[in-house]
């Protein structure tokens, strides 16, 4: 049995599709659904059970000895969330509880961290998981801070020789795009927003640069195809001897203008780009540049080539966004 928290979400539902395709046994999803269409992310999947987040502890206690691994992808992932108590409960408290349970039960744990832990990038994007290196990072928002708290706490426990799961891995996800992100509203990838504008015959909207060293549309991010994220997580599952904190990007920063151009090309239509001011609420906490250092994952043995931006966007548009059925 494999448990995926946040399994109805964007990355989680893509992972479940990958686990099911591999025939890795019973899959249990822990998530909340609300009244929106999030359930559609799992409509094609064969699931053993669905567990509400507040019932997870009881479920794990009742199924101790059956659970082989937990992929902990559940979190409040909004970078604009201001209620820090909500973020602490969902992103810190639950993660530490799962870590302790996995350590005691001897269950493998792979969890989601974030590139938001790097803040403005002054200290680079090296996934050095040591206590000293992590102490230098300064996240810019409560979400990034919550992920950083977990990374630092795990690093400290590992350094102190405390009990740990037999395999543990944290993945610092960069800018992920791909199918099943539609429930995220304004938090969907820029690729999805650009496509939607094109489909409606409107200009594609990008944030204006508020720094002289970046032209409008020249802000650069490490955009990563969700299928590559799934491949890495399945590789970790296949390699239980690999533990550590790893970046989950491509190692190549591309501009937002590049991304919009890739959507235009995949859709077969040229379009206008309209630049709008970055909202004041996030302007001082905006990452103008991210680029994952990927040598640690490579050194650990992961050898597959990451999908280029143009190839990934083409897949996203051709196989999902341009279809009546958007879901994987």
Buried (B, 14 or more C-beta within 10 A) or exposed (E): BBBBBBBBBBBBBBBBBBBBEEEBEBBBBBBEBEEEEBBBBBEEBEBEEBBEBEEBBEBBEEBEEBBBBBBBBBBBBBBEBEEEEBBBBBBBEBBBEBBBBBBEBEBBBBBBBBBBBBBBBEBEBBBBBEEEBBEEBBBBBBBBBBBBBBBBBBBEBBEEEEEBBBBBBBBBBBBBBBBBBBBBEEEBBBBBBBBBBBEEEEBBBBBBBBEEEBEBBBBBBBBBBBBBBBBBBBBBBEBEEBBBBBBBBBBBBBBBBBBBBBBBBBBEEEBEBEBEEBEEEBEEBBBBBBBBBBEBBEEBEBEEEBBBBBEBBBBBBEBBBBEEEBBB
